[in-house]
Amino acid sequence: QLDSQALTLALPRIVVGNATGSGGASEAPALRLGGAILDEIATIGSVSLIGGESIRFDGNSRLRADRELVLDTGLLIGGSGDAVLVADAIRFVNTEDSEPLAAAAIGSGSLRAEADRVLFSNSREFAALQLTSNQVFSGFGRIELGARQAIVADGDGRIDFGSAALNLDTPRFGSRSNADLRLTTLGQLAAVNS
């Protein structure tokens, strides 16, 4: 059984899901989180996955943390399935502020994040879904970021969603002083409050 308070996993490549991926024999080794491990992670208060090169979602997967989920990498890769992220606070960050190793590619996978608040920031002081620094989301056809309270910009950087259709679902948008965060997508963009 895992510690119920906090878990941090830091490796060059992390794969979430049970699918085998398409990298074949030449694919570099990665930590794979799936099945019963994902069930155990769902009971932990704070979960941080630090992928120095990438975090990839294979097949249909659900990654949940009891309170806070941190995905810290410059490159998030989608497979052909649907990835769901759930926590009170979800943070997409790139604390190394490294340039992503690849440009965004077209894909058919989807990513849905569900949190109380969304904060695009370098700061960890808010309970939020947080995006910051230079990040690339690659291989996703659709990305849905749901914030039950607000989406707030507080930081600098650029997030490239590639060609994904991007849906920002929240009752409120705002920014803190000196925020300069750019979200880009070649796909359709929708800002709604459902």
Phi, psi and omega in degrees: 000141182274156175302130185278354183269307186205148177217129175234127176239123182232115178213164178300316182229133177234135178241129178251123179124169185260349180295158184272350179079178185242015185283340178069196185294334183277355181291136180294149180297151180214156171283126180251126178248119180203174174052236185296329178296318178296325177295319178293317181301325182299341181267355184272141182297306184233123181238125177239122174250120182245105179257102183304326177252317182193160167235125184240143176251122180247130178065195177280128182214152177228115179250119185228143171234152183297317180238305188229135177234123181243124174247105188250102181192163175271345186222117173251128187242131177261148174259212182269356184260192181250123178255134179236131178243131183222130173187166174297318179234127175237128183235124169258112182227164174226077187295334175285343183052033178282151176290134178303147184282352182212157174277161180295135179246155177289141180206177182246357180288162176233154178228126177234126178245135180235119181212174176285313180226152176246126179230120175270102191199164169270347186272150176250021186277348182252151169275110192197168164269120194234130175238139181206162174063203183266113180223151175235131172256116187238142176084011178256137174269334181213136176230127178240120177248109183254127178232117183290339182250302184194156168247122186232132175270131179205078180157182182243153174141186181221132176242121183257112179268010178065229180258011183293143168289125186248122180243115177255111187247107182199155177280346187208140173242149177197179176213154174262168185300143176064019178288135177217069181249130182245124175257128180232143172210144174270352179271188180285141179243131177227133174242115187225168172228094184259000000 
